[in-house]
Amino acid sequence: MAYTLADDASLLESIQVGDVAAPNRIFMAPLTRSRAQADGTPSDLAAQYYAQRAAAGLIITEATAVSKAANGAYLNTPGNYTDRHQQKWSEIGEAVHAAGGRMFMQLWHVGRMGHPEISGVEPVAPSAIAADVTTHTPSGKKPLPVPRALAVDDIAPIVEQFRRAARRAIDAGLDGVEIHGANGYLLHQFMSDVTNQRTDAYGGSPENRARLTAEIVEAVAAEIGPGRVGLRISPGNAAGGMHDVDQVSAYEVLLNRIAPLDVAYLHVLVDPDAPAFGALRGLWFGPLVLNTGRETDTRFCQLEELAQWGVISAAAVGRAFLANPDLIDRLRVGADLNEPDVATFYAPGPAGYVDYPTLEELAQAQSA
């Protein structure tokens, strides 16, 4: 597949997102790669992997846990809640900056998507409703258990975990953080009118269902500054066994509540033709980053049109960046794109991680 962006393409224009000046509007989407060490410390190859893709307007890291209990959805995913984690992220951030890049760390809590054989602790959620999905554990593929419903007293410590992880990210030298409120994980679970069956201040009405996500965004913005904070949402996304009936109301409340903060950007994972996107787009006046899912990687024409029309500020691209470290260069000249190797998405080691060739490397190999 090849697609050419003209020199004056909107996606190639620079943009200010909060405190970060991005040289283009093609961002690297967060991509779980399952290559961290067993304790959540990023792999020794991670600095090379991210630095290779430093030409992205902004790199958004793979989802990174804010605590031990926040991890556990997949094997070998990273965290940022110990000094060892922070030191490795500092090395990664230094490598990205040395290559001319900018990086936000995506922070998550997996909630009911966690498995005790992975995290070592009981999974938690807004309500004791299991996700009807399976996950790979050290002893094989297993269904997810019924999570423990969080007590009200458990919620403030989770807000604090996000705040502390954000502080660690900034202290490690990264440019900001993205709060992961999407894809069926804890914050999405609270936003949902199906997985959230609470009757207290964190459930029931759209205002209550939006409360936890809003409190986390507010706490993180107060800690590191709103210009260093992004938020990702995915209204209507069925990942993790989510089947929300009301796909708009709680998100409307959320966006209205956090709008005065003037955070760096809102990252929306949604089909731009879906009613939810149209309903929410009119509520957000700051930078809006669109990720259409897997199709994003083959829809540069549509993304460029949306950027030209001012519907989106930037596009987050996943698999195309995974397989093409030099994606921006390839789009400028209309070169064919490397095809991603699905078999190595979550496999250990360098294969399918740091060995995708750039145009320059291919040319050198042909001339050798």
N, C-alpha and C positions, 0 to 999 in steps of 0.2 A: 504493500500500500504506500502511496506517496501523495502528499498534498503540499502545495506551495503557498506560503504566506508572502504577499507583496511587501516591499520595504516599508510602505506606509500603512500596513495592516494595523488595525486597532489593537490586536492582541500583542503586537510588538512594541506598543507605546509604553512608556514608563508610567508608573502610578504610585501615589503616596497612600500607603495603608497604615494608618496610625503613625507610629514613630519610624516606620520603615519605608525607605524609598526603593521600590522594586523596579528594576530596569525593563521588565516586560510583564505581561499580564497572563502568562502561562505558568501556573504554580504547580509544584509537584504535590500530588495528593498523598495523604497518609496511607501507607501500605504495610500491613503486618507481614513480616518476613520470617519470624520464628527462628532467629539465629542468635538470640541473646544467650548468655550463660544461665545455668540453672538457678542462680540467685537473682536473676533479673538484670545483671550487669550487661550492657551492650557488648556485642562481639568485638573482637579486635579488628575485624574487617569493616565495621560500621563506619569508621571515619573515612575510609577509602570509598565506600559505597556512596555516602552522601556527598563527599567532595567531588566525585565524578559528575554529579548532577547539579553543580553549583550555578550553572547558567540559568536555572529556573528563576522566574521572578521572585519566588519565595518557596523554600522547601518546608513542607509541613511533615514532621517526623511521623514514623509509625506510632500507633497508640501506645502510651507509656503510663504504667500504673502509678497511682498516687500512694499506694500502700500495699502490703502483702495481701490483704483481703481483697484489694481492688483488682488483683491479677487473677489468673486461673481460668480464663476462657480457652487459651491455647497454650501449648508447650512453648517454652523458650521465648516469651515476650518480655520486653524490657520494663524496668521501673525507674523511678527517680525519687526514692525515699530513703536512701542511705548515702553516706559519704562516698562509698565505693561507686555507686551509680553516678553520683554527681561528678566525680573525677573523670570517669570515662566519657560522660556527656561533654565535659569541658574539652577533652581531647577532640571529640567529634566537631564541636562548635569551632574550635581553633582551625581545624582542617578545612571546614567549609568556608570560613572567613578568609583563610589564606588563598583559597581558590576563587575568591570574589563573590561568594554567595551569602545568602541571608536565610535564617532558619528559625521557625517556630516549633516548639515541642507540643505535640498533641497529648493532652492529659485525659485519662479515663479511669472509670471504675466500672467493672463488667457486671456487677450486680448478680442477677439470677443466671447469667451466662457462665458463671464460674463453676468449677468442679473441685471438690475437696482433695482429690488425688493430685491435682495440679497446684493449687494454692496452699494446701495444708490446713485450710480453715473452712468453716461452713459458709456457703454462699448466702448473700442477703439480697433483699429486694423490697420494694414498697409493700408488697403483699405476698403471701405464701402461695404463689402460683408458679408452677414449673414451666419452663420453656419446652415445647415439644420438639426438641432437637437433640442430637447426639454430639459428642466431642471426643477428640483423641486424647486419651489419658496415658500415663506410663504403662498401664496394664491393658491397653486396648481401647477400642471405641465403645463409649458408654453413654446412656441417656443422662441428661442433666437432672439432678435431684430437685425436690421441692425446696426452695430457699426459705430462710427464716425472715419473717416480716420485721423490718426495722422498727424499733421503738422510737418514740419522739426523741428520747435522750441520745439515741445513736446518731442522729442526723447532724447535729452541730460538729461532732468530731470528723465527719466526712467532709464537711465544708472546710474545716481546718486542714485536712489532708491535702485538698486541692490547693489551698493557699500556700502551704509549706512546699509542695512540689513545684509550684510556680516560682516561688522564691529561689529554690534550688536551681531551676532552669536558668533564671537570670544570673544568679551567682556563678553558674557554670559558663556564662558568656553567650548564651543564646539570645536571640533578638526578641523573643516573646513566646507566648503559649496559646494553644487553641484548646478550648474546653470541648470535650467530646460529648455532645448531647444527642447523638444519633445512633442509628444502626442496631437498635434493640438492647443497648447497654443501660446502665443504671439510670442515667438522667432521662433517657427516652422512656424507660419503664415508668418513671414517675409522671412524665408528661401524658402517658397513655390513659385513656378512659377504660381500657380493658385490663391491663396488668396492674393498674393502681386502683385498688378497691378500698382504700383507706377512708375513714370517716373523721379524721382529725384535720389539723391545719395543713397537712400535706396531701390531701386527697379530696375527691368529690368534685368541687367546682373547678373550672379552668384556672381561676386564680390560685387555688391551692395546689393543683397539679403542677403549675409552673413555678411554684415557690422555691423548690430546692435548686433548680437550675439557675434561677435569678439570683438566689443568695450566693451561689458559688461564683457566678460572674462578678457580682458586686464585691465579694471578698477578695477575689484575685485582682480585680481592677484597683481596689484600694491598696493592695500590697505592692504591685509592680507597675501601676499606672495603666489607664485604659488603652493607651496607644500601643500597648504590648499585648493586648488580649483579643483573641478571635473566638468565635463560637460556631460550632458545627451542629446543624440540626438536619433531620430527614423526615419531615412530615409525611405520613402514609407509607413509609418504608416497612416492608414485611420481614426484614432480616431479624434473626433470632426468634422467629415465631410470633412476631408482632402482628396484630390484626386490629389496629385502632379503628374505631367507628367514627369518632370525632377527630378529624385530621387537621383542624384549623384553630379552634377556639383557644386552647391552651397556648398555642404558639403566638396568637395575636396578643394575648395577655403578656407573654414573655417579652416579645419585641417592644411593646409599649412601655414595659417597666424598665428595660435596660437601655432604651434609646437615649435617655439623657446622659448616660455614661460616655457616649461617643467612643465606643470601642473600635479597635482597628478594622474589623470586618466581620461580616456574617457569612458563613460558609454553608450553603444549602445543597444537600444531596437529594435531588428530585428531578423528575422529568419536567422540562420547562413547559410542556403542553398540559401538565396536570392542573386541575383547578386550584389545588393547594398553593402552587407556585404563584399563580396570578393573585390569589387572595392575600398572600403574605408580601409579595413584591412591593405593593403599594404602601406598605407600612414601614418599609426600611429605607432610610435616606442616606445611610452611610455606604461604604464599599461593600458590594455583594459579590461573593465568589460562588460560581456555579459548578457543581459536579453532577453530571447526569448519570453516573455509574459507569459500568464497563463500556457503554457505547460512547462515552466521552472521547475515547481514544481514536475513534473513527469518524468523528463528527466535527472536525475542525472548521468545516465550511459553515455549519450552523452556529458554532460558537463564535466565529468571527462576525457573523451577521448580528448576533445578539450583542456583541461588544460594540459594533458600529452603531447600533440603535440605542445604546446606553442602557439596555435591559440588564446587563451584567457588567461588573467592573473588571472581573478576571475569571479565568477558568482553571479549575483544579483537574489535572490529568494524572491518571494512575499508571496503567499498564504500559502506555507508550513511553513514559519516563523510566519505568522499570527496565524496559528492554533497550532503551536508547539514551544513554548518558548525555549524548550531544543532540537531544531532540530539537532544541532551538535552531542549531545549525542546519539540521536536516530539513526543517520546515522552511527555512529561508531559501534553500536551494532546490527544494522539491525532491529531495533524495528519498529512496525507498527506506521504509522503517524496518528495523529488526523485528521479527516476530517473537513475542514473549514465550518462554518455555514454561508451560504450566507445571510440568513435573518438578521443577526446581523452585517454585514459588516459596515453599515452606521447608525445603530440604536444608540440612546443615552444609557449611562449607562455601567456597567461593563460586562454584558452578551456578550460573543463573543469578549471580549476585553482583560480582565485580568483574565479570569476564565478557560482558556484552561489548562488541567492538564498536569503536567510533569510526566515522568516515575517514579520519586521518589514519587510523590504525589499519583499516581495510586497504587504503591506498598504499601504505608502506608495505603491507603483505604482498600486494599484487606486483609491486616494483622490485621486490626482493629476489 
